[in-house]
Amino acid sequence: MAKDDLIEFEGVVKEVLTGGLFRVEVDDDHIVLAHLAGKMRRFRIKVVLGDRVTVAVSPYDPNRGRIVYRAR
């Protein structure tokens, strides 16, 4: 799947899980299980509880995604 096909949502990290996974709340009641994108891992960008992030979600599985940006 190309990067253009992904849907991006703004959300807040609600829970930090083991293995580099995060539970992100987007919209009002939709929860996405997300992991860090490769560029964020490469540049060692830390994501902690309560951060505002952008999550890229596939249209085929809207419950899983990648964190592609952390807002300051």
PyMOL commands that place a pseudoatom at each C-alpha (Angstrom):
pseudoatom trace, name=CA, resn=MET, resi=1, chain=A, elem=C, hetatm=0, pos=[0.000, 0.000, 0.000]
pseudoatom trace, name=CA, resn=ALA, resi=2, chain=A, elem=C, hetatm=0, pos=[1.327, 3.457, -0.900]
pseudoatom trace, name=CA, resn=LYS, resi=3, chain=A, elem=C, hetatm=0, pos=[1.690, 6.251, 1.610]
pseudoatom trace, name=CA, resn=ASP, resi=4, chain=A, elem=C, hetatm=0, pos=[-0.929, 8.234, -0.311]
pseudoatom trace, name=CA, resn=ASP, resi=5, chain=A, elem=C, hetatm=0, pos=[-3.601, 5.643, 0.494]
pseudoatom trace, name=CA, resn=LEU, resi=6, chain=A, elem=C, hetatm=0, pos=[-3.304, 6.088, 4.261]
pseudoatom trace, name=CA, resn=ILE, resi=7, chain=A, elem=C, hetatm=0, pos=[-5.795, 8.163, 6.250]
pseudoatom trace, name=CA, resn=GLU, resi=8, chain=A, elem=C, hetatm=0, pos=[-4.289, 10.509, 8.854]
pseudoatom trace, name=CA, resn=PHE, resi=9, chain=A, elem=C, hetatm=0, pos=[-5.976, 11.332, 12.159]
pseudoatom trace, name=CA, resn=GLU, resi=10, chain=A, elem=C, hetatm=0, pos=[-5.034, 13.635, 15.030]
pseudoatom trace, name=CA, resn=GLY, resi=11, chain=A, elem=C, hetatm=0, pos=[-5.204, 12.005, 18.441]
pseudoatom trace, name=CA, resn=VAL, resi=12, chain=A, elem=C, hetatm=0, pos=[-3.926, 11.789, 22.008]
pseudoatom trace, name=CA, resn=VAL, resi=13, chain=A, elem=C, hetatm=0, pos=[-1.848, 8.949, 23.473]
pseudoatom trace, name=CA, resn=LYS, resi=14, chain=A, elem=C, hetatm=0, pos=[-3.997, 7.343, 26.175]
pseudoatom trace, name=CA, resn=GLU, resi=15, chain=A, elem=C, hetatm=0, pos=[-1.870, 4.310, 27.079]
pseudoatom trace, name=CA, resn=VAL, resi=16, chain=A, elem=C, hetatm=0, pos=[1.711, 3.158, 26.546]
pseudoatom trace, name=CA, resn=LEU, resi=17, chain=A, elem=C, hetatm=0, pos=[1.972, -0.610, 26.019]
pseudoatom trace, name=CA, resn=THR, resi=18, chain=A, elem=C, hetatm=0, pos=[4.918, -2.982, 25.872]
pseudoatom trace, name=CA, resn=GLY, resi=19, chain=A, elem=C, hetatm=0, pos=[6.725, -3.660, 22.623]
pseudoatom trace, name=CA, resn=GLY, resi=20, chain=A, elem=C, hetatm=0, pos=[6.540, -0.075, 21.394]
pseudoatom trace, name=CA, resn=LEU, resi=21, chain=A, elem=C, hetatm=0, pos=[2.763, 0.004, 21.020]
pseudoatom trace, name=CA, resn=PHE, resi=22, chain=A, elem=C, hetatm=0, pos=[0.510, 2.902, 21.964]
pseudoatom trace, name=CA, resn=ARG, resi=23, chain=A, elem=C, hetatm=0, pos=[-3.236, 3.237, 22.403]
pseudoatom trace, name=CA, resn=VAL, resi=24, chain=A, elem=C, hetatm=0, pos=[-4.268, 6.489, 20.720]
pseudoatom trace, name=CA, resn=GLU, resi=25, chain=A, elem=C, hetatm=0, pos=[-7.721, 8.045, 21.030]
pseudoatom trace, name=CA, resn=VAL, resi=26, chain=A, elem=C, hetatm=0, pos=[-8.799, 9.739, 17.811]
pseudoatom trace, name=CA, resn=ASP, resi=27, chain=A, elem=C, hetatm=0, pos=[-12.097, 11.605, 17.490]
pseudoatom trace, name=CA, resn=ASP, resi=28, chain=A, elem=C, hetatm=0, pos=[-14.303, 11.079, 20.526]
pseudoatom trace, name=CA, resn=ASP, resi=29, chain=A, elem=C, hetatm=0, pos=[-14.546, 7.336, 21.039]
pseudoatom trace, name=CA, resn=HIS, resi=30, chain=A, elem=C, hetatm=0, pos=[-12.370, 5.657, 18.386]
pseudoatom trace, name=CA, resn=ILE, resi=31, chain=A, elem=C, hetatm=0, pos=[-9.245, 3.920, 19.738]
pseudoatom trace, name=CA, resn=VAL, resi=32, chain=A, elem=C, hetatm=0, pos=[-6.309, 2.993, 17.466]
pseudoatom trace, name=CA, resn=LEU, resi=33, chain=A, elem=C, hetatm=0, pos=[-3.483, 0.625, 18.399]
pseudoatom trace, name=CA, resn=ALA, resi=34, chain=A, elem=C, hetatm=0, pos=[-0.382, 2.243, 16.895]
pseudoatom trace, name=CA, resn=HIS, resi=35, chain=A, elem=C, hetatm=0, pos=[3.377, 1.803, 16.706]
pseudoatom trace, name=CA, resn=LEU, resi=36, chain=A, elem=C, hetatm=0, pos=[6.089, 4.337, 15.866]
pseudoatom trace, name=CA, resn=ALA, resi=37, chain=A, elem=C, hetatm=0, pos=[6.980, 4.933, 12.234]
pseudoatom trace, name=CA, resn=GLY, resi=38, chain=A, elem=C, hetatm=0, pos=[10.533, 4.139, 11.129]
pseudoatom trace, name=CA, resn=LYS, resi=39, chain=A, elem=C, hetatm=0, pos=[11.677, 7.763, 10.846]
pseudoatom trace, name=CA, resn=MET, resi=40, chain=A, elem=C, hetatm=0, pos=[10.526, 8.475, 14.397]
pseudoatom trace, name=CA, resn=ARG, resi=41, chain=A, elem=C, hetatm=0, pos=[12.478, 5.481, 15.677]
pseudoatom trace, name=CA, resn=ARG, resi=42, chain=A, elem=C, hetatm=0, pos=[15.541, 6.445, 13.641]
pseudoatom trace, name=CA, resn=PHE, resi=43, chain=A, elem=C, hetatm=0, pos=[15.667, 9.984, 15.021]
pseudoatom trace, name=CA, resn=ARG, resi=44, chain=A, elem=C, hetatm=0, pos=[14.755, 8.777, 18.544]
pseudoatom trace, name=CA, resn=ILE, resi=45, chain=A, elem=C, hetatm=0, pos=[11.619, 10.891, 18.937]
pseudoatom trace, name=CA, resn=LYS, resi=46, chain=A, elem=C, hetatm=0, pos=[10.050, 10.010, 22.262]
pseudoatom trace, name=CA, resn=VAL, resi=47, chain=A, elem=C, hetatm=0, pos=[6.294, 9.669, 22.645]
pseudoatom trace, name=CA, resn=VAL, resi=48, chain=A, elem=C, hetatm=0, pos=[4.832, 9.713, 26.147]
pseudoatom trace, name=CA, resn=LEU, resi=49, chain=A, elem=C, hetatm=0, pos=[1.384, 9.575, 27.701]
pseudoatom trace, name=CA, resn=GLY, resi=50, chain=A, elem=C, hetatm=0, pos=[-0.741, 12.602, 26.801]
pseudoatom trace, name=CA, resn=ASP, resi=51, chain=A, elem=C, hetatm=0, pos=[1.160, 13.631, 23.652]
pseudoatom trace, name=CA, resn=ARG, resi=52, chain=A, elem=C, hetatm=0, pos=[-0.790, 14.882, 20.634]
pseudoatom trace, name=CA, resn=VAL, resi=53, chain=A, elem=C, hetatm=0, pos=[0.174, 12.749, 17.649]
pseudoatom trace, name=CA, resn=THR, resi=54, chain=A, elem=C, hetatm=0, pos=[-0.763, 12.157, 14.011]
pseudoatom trace, name=CA, resn=VAL, resi=55, chain=A, elem=C, hetatm=0, pos=[-1.679, 8.545, 13.236]
pseudoatom trace, name=CA, resn=ALA, resi=56, chain=A, elem=C, hetatm=0, pos=[-1.654, 7.088, 9.710]
pseudoatom trace, name=CA, resn=VAL, resi=57, chain=A, elem=C, hetatm=0, pos=[-4.333, 4.389, 9.422]
pseudoatom trace, name=CA, resn=SER, resi=58, chain=A, elem=C, hetatm=0, pos=[-4.995, 1.950, 6.600]
pseudoatom trace, name=CA, resn=PRO, resi=59, chain=A, elem=C, hetatm=0, pos=[-8.532, 2.007, 5.179]
pseudoatom trace, name=CA, resn=TYR, resi=60, chain=A, elem=C, hetatm=0, pos=[-8.543, -1.809, 5.349]
pseudoatom trace, name=CA, resn=ASP, resi=61, chain=A, elem=C, hetatm=0, pos=[-7.914, -2.021, 9.118]
pseudoatom trace, name=CA, resn=PRO, resi=62, chain=A, elem=C, hetatm=0, pos=[-8.935, 1.188, 10.915]
pseudoatom trace, name=CA, resn=ASN, resi=63, chain=A, elem=C, hetatm=0, pos=[-8.022, -0.218, 14.363]
pseudoatom trace, name=CA, resn=ARG, resi=64, chain=A, elem=C, hetatm=0, pos=[-4.251, -0.303, 13.757]
pseudoatom trace, name=CA, resn=GLY, resi=65, chain=A, elem=C, hetatm=0, pos=[-1.888, 2.404, 12.582]
pseudoatom trace, name=CA, resn=ARG, resi=66, chain=A, elem=C, hetatm=0, pos=[1.493, 4.126, 12.705]
pseudoatom trace, name=CA, resn=ILE, resi=67, chain=A, elem=C, hetatm=0, pos=[2.418, 7.263, 14.613]
pseudoatom trace, name=CA, resn=VAL, resi=68, chain=A, elem=C, hetatm=0, pos=[4.008, 9.536, 12.017]
pseudoatom trace, name=CA, resn=TYR, resi=69, chain=A, elem=C, hetatm=0, pos=[4.231, 12.867, 13.880]
pseudoatom trace, name=CA, resn=ARG, resi=70, chain=A, elem=C, hetatm=0, pos=[4.338, 14.144, 17.460]
pseudoatom trace, name=CA, resn=ALA, resi=71, chain=A, elem=C, hetatm=0, pos=[3.116, 17.713, 18.022]
pseudoatom trace, name=CA, resn=ARG, resi=72, chain=A, elem=C, hetatm=0, pos=[5.137, 19.908, 20.309]
for i in range(1, 72): cmd.bond("trace and resi %d" % i, "trace and resi %d" % (i + 1))
show_as sticks, trace
zoom trace
